[in-house]
């Protein structure tokens, strides 16, 4: 049986109070009983002094022992109950110090279902989130360093070789250096887009649009990319589609990133399906492409910055892993949500925009 914290505190408070009141009442009754006893002795002309002293002395002794026993029992019960209540809080205090020192592996032991137990569960959930954020932060820093180190190392090596006359300044060499410079520019621009996406909520210029019109515009712009890989395009626009009030440019950017991602990871001769359907919370756009499944363990992280399910893929061909993170921030700025599913050779990345 789960005993709520309220009842625990009431027991700790009430037991001593009830004990004191009980002793006071008992003492008062005993005094009244002693007076009645004396009155009866006088009524029947019985010597009362010795008997009265013996009676009062006996009552006092029993009251003293009873009081001591009650105080001892109340102290033991209060100590045990208070220690049991405070143990999880003390444990969470110690774990908090460890978390502040950078150790995110410890968790509070939850043994009750009362408010303290709920606090322990919330505390453990917070610790899980902090551990995940710290892991992603370290991964992001390492990825950013890698993204910058590779082109900078190439540029430095070729520039030193050109300066020393080891290689001639041919057009091919200069073109390669230009490509490495563009990789750096592209990375910086992606980081700037991500920063702007984080602050997008404060700069939304909303207008009423149909998402199917925006999807059609993007498919027209990306037609050449799909034709190069001979990717079959299929669209499914619901007849019940409702207009939404969004920032057109930001929604276009979010969907463009998802569509580019679908095209990038669809094998030659595969297919991409784009569907626009109404849902309870608004309108949903689904980008489905054929290709290798994303491992289930990686699905929750594909919208994180610099995360790529295929870690062996070259950054040149696979991108920096920022596109979906930008999409998530832009959709979140509209109060919407994103998600992904992958199974049986098909991957779906979707977004929901509220009306």
NUMARDO-432013 format. One record per residue (C-alpha): y negated, z, x; residue number from 1; chain. Coordinates in steps of 0.5 Angstrom, whole numbers, plus 2048, in hexadecimal, padded with zeros to 3 digits. Example, Ala and Ser with C-alpha at 12.3 -4.5 7.8 and 13.67 -1.06 7.14 Angstrom:
2
{north=809 | up=810 | east=819 | fimi=1 | tordren=A} $
{north=802 | up=80E | east=81B | fimi=2 | tordren=A} $
This chain:
355
{north=800 | up=800 | east=800 | fimi=1 | tordren=A} $
{north=7F9 | up=7FE | east=803 | fimi=2 | tordren=A} $
{north=7F4 | up=804 | east=803 | fimi=3 | tordren=A} $
{north=7ED | up=802 | east=803 | fimi=4 | tordren=A} $
{north=7E8 | up=804 | east=808 | fimi=5 | tordren=A} $
{north=7E4 | up=807 | east=802 | fimi=6 | tordren=A} $
{north=7EA | up=80C | east=800 | fimi=7 | tordren=A} $
{north=7EB | up=80E | east=807 | fimi=8 | tordren=A} $
{north=7E4 | up=810 | east=808 | fimi=9 | tordren=A} $
{north=7E5 | up=814 | east=801 | fimi=10 | tordren=A} $
{north=7EB | up=818 | east=803 | fimi=11 | tordren=A} $
{north=7E8 | up=81A | east=80A | fimi=12 | tordren=A} $
{north=7E1 | up=81C | east=806 | fimi=13 | tordren=A} $
{north=7E4 | up=81F | east=800 | fimi=14 | tordren=A} $
{north=7EA | up=823 | east=803 | fimi=15 | tordren=A} $
{north=7E6 | up=828 | east=807 | fimi=16 | tordren=A} $
{north=7E1 | up=829 | east=801 | fimi=17 | tordren=A} $
{north=7E6 | up=82A | east=7FC | fimi=18 | tordren=A} $
{north=7E9 | up=82F | east=801 | fimi=19 | tordren=A} $
{north=7E2 | up=833 | east=802 | fimi=20 | tordren=A} $
{north=7E1 | up=833 | east=7FA | fimi=21 | tordren=A} $
{north=7E8 | up=835 | east=7F9 | fimi=22 | tordren=A} $
{north=7E7 | up=83B | east=7FE | fimi=23 | tordren=A} $
{north=7E1 | up=83D | east=7FB | fimi=24 | tordren=A} $
{north=7E4 | up=83D | east=7F4 | fimi=25 | tordren=A} $
{north=7EA | up=841 | east=7F6 | fimi=26 | tordren=A} $
{north=7E5 | up=846 | east=7F9 | fimi=27 | tordren=A} $
{north=7E1 | up=847 | east=7F3 | fimi=28 | tordren=A} $
{north=7E7 | up=848 | east=7EF | fimi=29 | tordren=A} $
{north=7EA | up=84D | east=7F3 | fimi=30 | tordren=A} $
{north=7E4 | up=851 | east=7F3 | fimi=31 | tordren=A} $
{north=7E4 | up=851 | east=7EC | fimi=32 | tordren=A} $
{north=7EB | up=853 | east=7EC | fimi=33 | tordren=A} $
{north=7EA | up=858 | east=7F0 | fimi=34 | tordren=A} $
{north=7E4 | up=85B | east=7EC | fimi=35 | tordren=A} $
{north=7E9 | up=85A | east=7E6 | fimi=36 | tordren=A} $
{north=7EE | up=85E | east=7EA | fimi=37 | tordren=A} $
{north=7E9 | up=864 | east=7EB | fimi=38 | tordren=A} $
{north=7E7 | up=864 | east=7E4 | fimi=39 | tordren=A} $
{north=7EE | up=865 | east=7E1 | fimi=40 | tordren=A} $
{north=7EF | up=86A | east=7E7 | fimi=41 | tordren=A} $
{north=7E9 | up=86E | east=7E4 | fimi=42 | tordren=A} $
{north=7EB | up=86D | east=7DD | fimi=43 | tordren=A} $
{north=7F2 | up=870 | east=7DE | fimi=44 | tordren=A} $
{north=7EF | up=876 | east=7E3 | fimi=45 | tordren=A} $
{north=7F3 | up=873 | east=7E9 | fimi=46 | tordren=A} $
{north=7F0 | up=874 | east=7F0 | fimi=47 | tordren=A} $
{north=7EE | up=86D | east=7F2 | fimi=48 | tordren=A} $
{north=7EB | up=86E | east=7F9 | fimi=49 | tordren=A} $
{north=7F1 | up=86D | east=7FD | fimi=50 | tordren=A} $
{north=7F4 | up=868 | east=7F8 | fimi=51 | tordren=A} $
{north=7EE | up=864 | east=7F8 | fimi=52 | tordren=A} $
{north=7ED | up=864 | east=7FF | fimi=53 | tordren=A} $
{north=7F4 | up=862 | east=800 | fimi=54 | tordren=A} $
{north=7F3 | up=85D | east=7FB | fimi=55 | tordren=A} $
{north=7ED | up=85A | east=7FE | fimi=56 | tordren=A} $
{north=7F0 | up=85A | east=805 | fimi=57 | tordren=A} $
{north=7F6 | up=856 | east=803 | fimi=58 | tordren=A} $
{north=7F1 | up=851 | east=7FF | fimi=59 | tordren=A} $
{north=7ED | up=850 | east=805 | fimi=60 | tordren=A} $
{north=7F3 | up=84F | east=80A | fimi=61 | tordren=A} $
{north=7F6 | up=84A | east=806 | fimi=62 | tordren=A} $
{north=7EF | up=846 | east=805 | fimi=63 | tordren=A} $
{north=7EE | up=846 | east=80C | fimi=64 | tordren=A} $
{north=7F5 | up=843 | east=80E | fimi=65 | tordren=A} $
{north=7F4 | up=83E | east=808 | fimi=66 | tordren=A} $
{north=7ED | up=83C | east=80B | fimi=67 | tordren=A} $
{north=7F0 | up=83B | east=812 | fimi=68 | tordren=A} $
{north=7F6 | up=837 | east=80F | fimi=69 | tordren=A} $
{north=7F1 | up=833 | east=80B | fimi=70 | tordren=A} $
{north=7EC | up=832 | east=810 | fimi=71 | tordren=A} $
{north=7F2 | up=830 | east=815 | fimi=72 | tordren=A} $
{north=7F5 | up=82B | east=810 | fimi=73 | tordren=A} $
{north=7EE | up=828 | east=80F | fimi=74 | tordren=A} $
{north=7ED | up=827 | east=816 | fimi=75 | tordren=A} $
{north=7F4 | up=824 | east=817 | fimi=76 | tordren=A} $
{north=7F3 | up=81F | east=811 | fimi=77 | tordren=A} $
{north=7EC | up=81D | east=813 | fimi=78 | tordren=A} $
{north=7EE | up=81C | east=81A | fimi=79 | tordren=A} $
{north=7F4 | up=818 | east=819 | fimi=80 | tordren=A} $
{north=7F0 | up=814 | east=813 | fimi=81 | tordren=A} $
{north=7EA | up=813 | east=817 | fimi=82 | tordren=A} $
{north=7ED | up=811 | east=81D | fimi=83 | tordren=A} $
{north=7F2 | up=80C | east=819 | fimi=84 | tordren=A} $
{north=7EB | up=809 | east=816 | fimi=85 | tordren=A} $
{north=7E8 | up=808 | east=81D | fimi=86 | tordren=A} $
{north=7ED | up=806 | east=821 | fimi=87 | tordren=A} $
{north=7EC | up=7FE | east=81F | fimi=88 | tordren=A} $
{north=7E5 | up=7FF | east=820 | fimi=89 | tordren=A} $
{north=7E6 | up=802 | east=827 | fimi=90 | tordren=A} $
{north=7EA | up=7FC | east=829 | fimi=91 | tordren=A} $
{north=7E6 | up=7F7 | east=826 | fimi=92 | tordren=A} $
{north=7E0 | up=7FA | east=82A | fimi=93 | tordren=A} $
{north=7E4 | up=7FA | east=831 | fimi=94 | tordren=A} $
{north=7E6 | up=7F3 | east=82F | fimi=95 | tordren=A} $
{north=7DF | up=7F1 | east=82E | fimi=96 | tordren=A} $
{north=7DD | up=7F3 | east=835 | fimi=97 | tordren=A} $
{north=7E3 | up=7EF | east=838 | fimi=98 | tordren=A} $
{north=7E0 | up=7E9 | east=834 | fimi=99 | tordren=A} $
{north=7D9 | up=7EA | east=837 | fimi=100 | tordren=A} $
{north=7DC | up=7EA | east=83D | fimi=101 | tordren=A} $
{north=7E0 | up=7E3 | east=83C | fimi=102 | tordren=A} $
{north=7E7 | up=7E5 | east=83A | fimi=103 | tordren=A} $
{north=7E8 | up=7E2 | east=833 | fimi=104 | tordren=A} $
{north=7F0 | up=7E3 | east=833 | fimi=105 | tordren=A} $
{north=7F0 | up=7EA | east=830 | fimi=106 | tordren=A} $
{north=7F0 | up=7EB | east=829 | fimi=107 | tordren=A} $
{north=7F0 | up=7F1 | east=824 | fimi=108 | tordren=A} $
{north=7F6 | up=7F4 | east=821 | fimi=109 | tordren=A} $
{north=7F6 | up=7F4 | east=819 | fimi=110 | tordren=A} $
{north=7FA | up=7F9 | east=816 | fimi=111 | tordren=A} $
{north=7F6 | up=7FA | east=80F | fimi=112 | tordren=A} $
{north=7F4 | up=7F6 | east=809 | fimi=113 | tordren=A} $
{north=7ED | up=7FA | east=808 | fimi=114 | tordren=A} $
{north=7E6 | up=7F9 | east=80B | fimi=115 | tordren=A} $
{north=7E8 | up=7FA | east=812 | fimi=116 | tordren=A} $
{north=7EE | up=7F6 | east=812 | fimi=117 | tordren=A} $
{north=7EA | up=7F0 | east=80F | fimi=118 | tordren=A} $
{north=7E5 | up=7F1 | east=814 | fimi=119 | tordren=A} $
{north=7EA | up=7F1 | east=819 | fimi=120 | tordren=A} $
{north=7EC | up=7EA | east=817 | fimi=121 | tordren=A} $
{north=7E5 | up=7E8 | east=817 | fimi=122 | tordren=A} $
{north=7E4 | up=7EA | east=81E | fimi=123 | tordren=A} $
{north=7EB | up=7E6 | east=820 | fimi=124 | tordren=A} $
{north=7E8 | up=7E0 | east=81D | fimi=125 | tordren=A} $
{north=7E2 | up=7E1 | east=820 | fimi=126 | tordren=A} $
{north=7E5 | up=7E2 | east=827 | fimi=127 | tordren=A} $
{north=7EA | up=7DC | east=826 | fimi=128 | tordren=A} $
{north=7E3 | up=7D7 | east=824 | fimi=129 | tordren=A} $
{north=7E0 | up=7DA | east=82B | fimi=130 | tordren=A} $
{north=7E6 | up=7D8 | east=82F | fimi=131 | tordren=A} $
{north=7E6 | up=7D1 | east=82C | fimi=132 | tordren=A} $
{north=7DF | up=7D0 | east=82D | fimi=133 | tordren=A} $
{north=7E0 | up=7D3 | east=834 | fimi=134 | tordren=A} $
{north=7E5 | up=7CE | east=836 | fimi=135 | tordren=A} $
{north=7E2 | up=7C8 | east=833 | fimi=136 | tordren=A} $
{north=7DB | up=7CA | east=837 | fimi=137 | tordren=A} $
{north=7DF | up=7CA | east=83D | fimi=138 | tordren=A} $
{north=7E3 | up=7C4 | east=83B | fimi=139 | tordren=A} $
{north=7DC | up=7C0 | east=83A | fimi=140 | tordren=A} $
{north=7D9 | up=7C3 | east=840 | fimi=141 | tordren=A} $
{north=7DF | up=7C0 | east=844 | fimi=142 | tordren=A} $
{north=7DE | up=7B9 | east=840 | fimi=143 | tordren=A} $
{north=7D7 | up=7B9 | east=841 | fimi=144 | tordren=A} $
{north=7D8 | up=7BA | east=849 | fimi=145 | tordren=A} $
{north=7DD | up=7B5 | east=849 | fimi=146 | tordren=A} $
{north=7D9 | up=7B0 | east=845 | fimi=147 | tordren=A} $
{north=7D3 | up=7B0 | east=84A | fimi=148 | tordren=A} $
{north=7D7 | up=7B1 | east=850 | fimi=149 | tordren=A} $
{north=7DB | up=7AB | east=84F | fimi=150 | tordren=A} $
{north=7D6 | up=7A6 | east=84F | fimi=151 | tordren=A} $
{north=7D1 | up=7A9 | east=853 | fimi=152 | tordren=A} $
{north=7D7 | up=7A9 | east=859 | fimi=153 | tordren=A} $
{north=7D8 | up=7A2 | east=858 | fimi=154 | tordren=A} $
{north=7D0 | up=7A1 | east=858 | fimi=155 | tordren=A} $
{north=7CF | up=7A5 | east=85E | fimi=156 | tordren=A} $
{north=7D5 | up=7A2 | east=862 | fimi=157 | tordren=A} $
{north=7D3 | up=79B | east=861 | fimi=158 | tordren=A} $
{north=7CC | up=79C | east=862 | fimi=159 | tordren=A} $
{north=7CE | up=79F | east=869 | fimi=160 | tordren=A} $
{north=7D2 | up=799 | east=86B | fimi=161 | tordren=A} $
{north=7CC | up=795 | east=869 | fimi=162 | tordren=A} $
{north=7C8 | up=799 | east=86D | fimi=163 | tordren=A} $
{north=7CC | up=799 | east=873 | fimi=164 | tordren=A} $
{north=7CE | up=791 | east=872 | fimi=165 | tordren=A} $
{north=7D5 | up=792 | east=871 | fimi=166 | tordren=A} $
{north=7D5 | up=78E | east=86B | fimi=167 | tordren=A} $
{north=7D0 | up=788 | east=869 | fimi=168 | tordren=A} $
{north=7CB | up=789 | east=863 | fimi=169 | tordren=A} $
{north=7CF | up=784 | east=85F | fimi=170 | tordren=A} $
{north=7CE | up=783 | east=858 | fimi=171 | tordren=A} $
{north=7D5 | up=786 | east=856 | fimi=172 | tordren=A} $
{north=7D3 | up=78C | east=85A | fimi=173 | tordren=A} $
{north=7CC | up=78D | east=857 | fimi=174 | tordren=A} $
{north=7CF | up=78B | east=850 | fimi=175 | tordren=A} $
{north=7D4 | up=791 | east=851 | fimi=176 | tordren=A} $
{north=7CF | up=796 | east=853 | fimi=177 | tordren=A} $
{north=7CB | up=794 | east=84D | fimi=178 | tordren=A} $
{north=7D1 | up=795 | east=848 | fimi=179 | tordren=A} $
{north=7D2 | up=79C | east=84B | fimi=180 | tordren=A} $
{north=7CA | up=79D | east=84A | fimi=181 | tordren=A} $
{north=7CB | up=79B | east=843 | fimi=182 | tordren=A} $
{north=7D1 | up=7A0 | east=842 | fimi=183 | tordren=A} $
{north=7CC | up=7A6 | east=844 | fimi=184 | tordren=A} $
{north=7C7 | up=7A3 | east=83F | fimi=185 | tordren=A} $
{north=7CC | up=7A3 | east=83A | fimi=186 | tordren=A} $
{north=7CF | up=7AA | east=83B | fimi=187 | tordren=A} $
{north=7C7 | up=7AD | east=83B | fimi=188 | tordren=A} $
{north=7C6 | up=7A9 | east=835 | fimi=189 | tordren=A} $
{north=7CC | up=7AC | east=831 | fimi=190 | tordren=A} $
{north=7CA | up=7B3 | east=833 | fimi=191 | tordren=A} $
{north=7C3 | up=7B2 | east=830 | fimi=192 | tordren=A} $
{north=7C6 | up=7AF | east=82A | fimi=193 | tordren=A} $
{north=7CB | up=7B5 | east=82A | fimi=194 | tordren=A} $
{north=7C5 | up=7BA | east=82B | fimi=195 | tordren=A} $
{north=7C1 | up=7B6 | east=825 | fimi=196 | tordren=A} $
{north=7C7 | up=7B6 | east=821 | fimi=197 | tordren=A} $
{north=7C7 | up=7BE | east=822 | fimi=198 | tordren=A} $
{north=7C0 | up=7BE | east=81F | fimi=199 | tordren=A} $
{north=7C1 | up=7B9 | east=81A | fimi=200 | tordren=A} $
{north=7C0 | up=7BE | east=814 | fimi=201 | tordren=A} $
{north=7B9 | up=7BF | east=815 | fimi=202 | tordren=A} $
{north=7B7 | up=7B7 | east=815 | fimi=203 | tordren=A} $
{north=7BB | up=7B4 | east=80F | fimi=204 | tordren=A} $
{north=7B7 | up=7AE | east=80C | fimi=205 | tordren=A} $
{north=7BC | up=7AE | east=805 | fimi=206 | tordren=A} $
{north=7BC | up=7A8 | east=801 | fimi=207 | tordren=A} $
{north=7C1 | up=7A6 | east=7FC | fimi=208 | tordren=A} $
{north=7C6 | up=7A1 | east=7FE | fimi=209 | tordren=A} $
{north=7CD | up=79E | east=7FD | fimi=210 | tordren=A} $
{north=7D2 | up=7A0 | east=803 | fimi=211 | tordren=A} $
{north=7D6 | up=79A | east=801 | fimi=212 | tordren=A} $
{north=7D0 | up=796 | east=803 | fimi=213 | tordren=A} $
{north=7CF | up=799 | east=80A | fimi=214 | tordren=A} $
{north=7D6 | up=798 | east=80B | fimi=215 | tordren=A} $
{north=7D6 | up=791 | east=80A | fimi=216 | tordren=A} $
{north=7D0 | up=790 | east=80E | fimi=217 | tordren=A} $
{north=7D4 | up=794 | east=814 | fimi=218 | tordren=A} $
{north=7DA | up=78F | east=813 | fimi=219 | tordren=A} $
{north=7D5 | up=789 | east=813 | fimi=220 | tordren=A} $
{north=7D2 | up=78B | east=81A | fimi=221 | tordren=A} $
{north=7D9 | up=78D | east=81D | fimi=222 | tordren=A} $
{north=7DC | up=787 | east=81B | fimi=223 | tordren=A} $
{north=7DD | up=784 | east=822 | fimi=224 | tordren=A} $
{north=7E0 | up=78A | east=825 | fimi=225 | tordren=A} $
{north=7E5 | up=78A | east=820 | fimi=226 | tordren=A} $
{north=7E6 | up=782 | east=821 | fimi=227 | tordren=A} $
{north=7E7 | up=783 | east=828 | fimi=228 | tordren=A} $
{north=7ED | up=788 | east=827 | fimi=229 | tordren=A} $
{north=7F0 | up=784 | east=821 | fimi=230 | tordren=A} $
{north=7EF | up=78A | east=81C | fimi=231 | tordren=A} $
{north=7F0 | up=789 | east=815 | fimi=232 | tordren=A} $
{north=7EA | up=78D | east=811 | fimi=233 | tordren=A} $
{north=7EC | up=78F | east=80A | fimi=234 | tordren=A} $
{north=7E7 | up=793 | east=805 | fimi=235 | tordren=A} $
{north=7E8 | up=797 | east=7FF | fimi=236 | tordren=A} $
{north=7E1 | up=799 | east=7FB | fimi=237 | tordren=A} $
{north=7E2 | up=79D | east=7F5 | fimi=238 | tordren=A} $
{north=7DF | up=79A | east=7EE | fimi=239 | tordren=A} $
{north=7DD | up=7A1 | east=7ED | fimi=240 | tordren=A} $
{north=7D9 | up=7A2 | east=7F3 | fimi=241 | tordren=A} $
{north=7D3 | up=7A6 | east=7F2 | fimi=242 | tordren=A} $
{north=7CC | up=7A5 | east=7F6 | fimi=243 | tordren=A} $
{north=7CB | up=7AB | east=7FB | fimi=244 | tordren=A} $
{north=7C4 | up=7AD | east=7FE | fimi=245 | tordren=A} $
{north=7C4 | up=7AD | east=806 | fimi=246 | tordren=A} $
{north=7C1 | up=7AB | east=80C | fimi=247 | tordren=A} $
{north=7C3 | up=7A4 | east=80C | fimi=248 | tordren=A} $
{north=7C2 | up=7A3 | east=814 | fimi=249 | tordren=A} $
{north=7C6 | up=7AA | east=815 | fimi=250 | tordren=A} $
{north=7CC | up=7A8 | east=811 | fimi=251 | tordren=A} $
{north=7CC | up=7A1 | east=814 | fimi=252 | tordren=A} $
{north=7CD | up=7A4 | east=81B | fimi=253 | tordren=A} $
{north=7D2 | up=7A9 | east=818 | fimi=254 | tordren=A} $
{north=7D6 | up=7A4 | east=815 | fimi=255 | tordren=A} $
{north=7D5 | up=79F | east=81B | fimi=256 | tordren=A} $
{north=7D8 | up=7A4 | east=820 | fimi=257 | tordren=A} $
{north=7DE | up=7A5 | east=81B | fimi=258 | tordren=A} $
{north=7DF | up=79D | east=81A | fimi=259 | tordren=A} $
{north=7DE | up=79C | east=822 | fimi=260 | tordren=A} $
{north=7E3 | up=7A1 | east=823 | fimi=261 | tordren=A} $
{north=7E8 | up=79E | east=81E | fimi=262 | tordren=A} $
{north=7E7 | up=797 | east=822 | fimi=263 | tordren=A} $
{north=7E8 | up=79A | east=829 | fimi=264 | tordren=A} $
{north=7EF | up=79D | east=827 | fimi=265 | tordren=A} $
{north=7F2 | up=798 | east=823 | fimi=266 | tordren=A} $
{north=7F7 | up=794 | east=827 | fimi=267 | tordren=A} $
{north=7F6 | up=78C | east=827 | fimi=268 | tordren=A} $
{north=7F8 | up=789 | east=821 | fimi=269 | tordren=A} $
{north=7F8 | up=790 | east=81D | fimi=270 | tordren=A} $
{north=7F4 | up=791 | east=817 | fimi=271 | tordren=A} $
{north=7EE | up=796 | east=815 | fimi=272 | tordren=A} $
{north=7ED | up=798 | east=80D | fimi=273 | tordren=A} $
{north=7E6 | up=79B | east=80B | fimi=274 | tordren=A} $
{north=7E6 | up=79E | east=804 | fimi=275 | tordren=A} $
{north=7E0 | up=7A1 | east=800 | fimi=276 | tordren=A} $
{north=7E3 | up=7A6 | east=7FA | fimi=277 | tordren=A} $
{north=7DF | up=7AB | east=7F6 | fimi=278 | tordren=A} $
{north=7E1 | up=7B2 | east=7F7 | fimi=279 | tordren=A} $
{north=7DF | up=7B9 | east=7F4 | fimi=280 | tordren=A} $
{north=7DA | up=7BA | east=7F9 | fimi=281 | tordren=A} $
{north=7D7 | up=7B3 | east=7FA | fimi=282 | tordren=A} $
{north=7D9 | up=7AD | east=7FD | fimi=283 | tordren=A} $
{north=7DF | up=7AC | east=802 | fimi=284 | tordren=A} $
{north=7DF | up=7A7 | east=807 | fimi=285 | tordren=A} $
{north=7E6 | up=7A6 | east=80B | fimi=286 | tordren=A} $
{north=7E7 | up=7A2 | east=811 | fimi=287 | tordren=A} $
{north=7EF | up=7A0 | east=812 | fimi=288 | tordren=A} $
{north=7F2 | up=79D | east=818 | fimi=289 | tordren=A} $
{north=7F9 | up=79B | east=81A | fimi=290 | tordren=A} $
{north=7FB | up=79E | east=821 | fimi=291 | tordren=A} $
{north=7FE | up=7A3 | east=825 | fimi=292 | tordren=A} $
{north=7FE | up=7AA | east=821 | fimi=293 | tordren=A} $
{north=7F9 | up=7AF | east=824 | fimi=294 | tordren=A} $
{north=7FD | up=7B6 | east=825 | fimi=295 | tordren=A} $
{north=7FC | up=7BB | east=820 | fimi=296 | tordren=A} $
{north=7FA | up=7C0 | east=825 | fimi=297 | tordren=A} $
{north=7F4 | up=7BC | east=827 | fimi=298 | tordren=A} $
{north=7F2 | up=7BA | east=820 | fimi=299 | tordren=A} $
{north=7ED | up=7C0 | east=81F | fimi=300 | tordren=A} $
{north=7EA | up=7BE | east=825 | fimi=301 | tordren=A} $
{north=7E8 | up=7B7 | east=825 | fimi=302 | tordren=A} $
{north=7E1 | up=7B8 | east=822 | fimi=303 | tordren=A} $
{north=7E0 | up=7BD | east=828 | fimi=304 | tordren=A} $
{north=7DB | up=7BA | east=82E | fimi=305 | tordren=A} $
{north=7DE | up=7B7 | east=833 | fimi=306 | tordren=A} $
{north=7E5 | up=7B8 | east=830 | fimi=307 | tordren=A} $
{north=7EA | up=7B2 | east=831 | fimi=308 | tordren=A} $
{north=7F1 | up=7B2 | east=82E | fimi=309 | tordren=A} $
{north=7F3 | up=7AD | east=833 | fimi=310 | tordren=A} $
{north=7F1 | up=7B1 | east=83A | fimi=311 | tordren=A} $
{north=7F4 | up=7AB | east=83E | fimi=312 | tordren=A} $
{north=7EF | up=7A6 | east=83B | fimi=313 | tordren=A} $
{north=7EA | up=7A3 | east=840 | fimi=314 | tordren=A} $
{north=7E3 | up=7A5 | east=83E | fimi=315 | tordren=A} $
{north=7E1 | up=79E | east=83E | fimi=316 | tordren=A} $
{north=7E6 | up=79C | east=839 | fimi=317 | tordren=A} $
{north=7E6 | up=7A3 | east=835 | fimi=318 | tordren=A} $
{north=7DF | up=7A5 | east=835 | fimi=319 | tordren=A} $
{north=7DC | up=7AC | east=836 | fimi=320 | tordren=A} $
{north=7DF | up=7AF | east=830 | fimi=321 | tordren=A} $
{north=7D8 | up=7B0 | east=82D | fimi=322 | tordren=A} $
{north=7D8 | up=7AB | east=827 | fimi=323 | tordren=A} $
{north=7DC | up=7B0 | east=822 | fimi=324 | tordren=A} $
{north=7D8 | up=7B6 | east=824 | fimi=325 | tordren=A} $
{north=7D2 | up=7B2 | east=823 | fimi=326 | tordren=A} $
{north=7D5 | up=7B0 | east=81C | fimi=327 | tordren=A} $
{north=7D7 | up=7B7 | east=81A | fimi=328 | tordren=A} $
{north=7D0 | up=7BA | east=81C | fimi=329 | tordren=A} $
{north=7CC | up=7B4 | east=818 | fimi=330 | tordren=A} $
{north=7D1 | up=7B5 | east=812 | fimi=331 | tordren=A} $
{north=7D0 | up=7BD | east=812 | fimi=332 | tordren=A} $
{north=7C9 | up=7BC | east=812 | fimi=333 | tordren=A} $
{north=7CA | up=7B9 | east=80B | fimi=334 | tordren=A} $
{north=7CE | up=7BF | east=809 | fimi=335 | tordren=A} $
{north=7D4 | up=7BB | east=809 | fimi=336 | tordren=A} $
{north=7DB | up=7BB | east=80D | fimi=337 | tordren=A} $
{north=7DF | up=7B7 | east=811 | fimi=338 | tordren=A} $
{north=7E7 | up=7B7 | east=813 | fimi=339 | tordren=A} $
{north=7ED | up=7B3 | east=815 | fimi=340 | tordren=A} $
{north=7F4 | up=7B2 | east=814 | fimi=341 | tordren=A} $
{north=7F9 | up=7AE | east=818 | fimi=342 | tordren=A} $
{north=801 | up=7AD | east=817 | fimi=343 | tordren=A} $
{north=805 | up=7A7 | east=816 | fimi=344 | tordren=A} $
{north=801 | up=7A2 | east=81B | fimi=345 | tordren=A} $
{north=7FB | up=7A3 | east=817 | fimi=346 | tordren=A} $
{north=7F5 | up=7A7 | east=818 | fimi=347 | tordren=A} $
{north=7EF | up=7A9 | east=813 | fimi=348 | tordren=A} $
{north=7E9 | up=7AC | east=815 | fimi=349 | tordren=A} $
{north=7E4 | up=7AD | east=80F | fimi=350 | tordren=A} $
{north=7DE | up=7B0 | east=80D | fimi=351 | tordren=A} $
{north=7DB | up=7B3 | east=806 | fimi=352 | tordren=A} $
{north=7D4 | up=7B2 | east=804 | fimi=353 | tordren=A} $
{north=7D1 | up=7B7 | east=7FE | fimi=354 | tordren=A} $
{north=7CD | up=7B3 | east=7F9 | fimi=355 | tordren=A} $
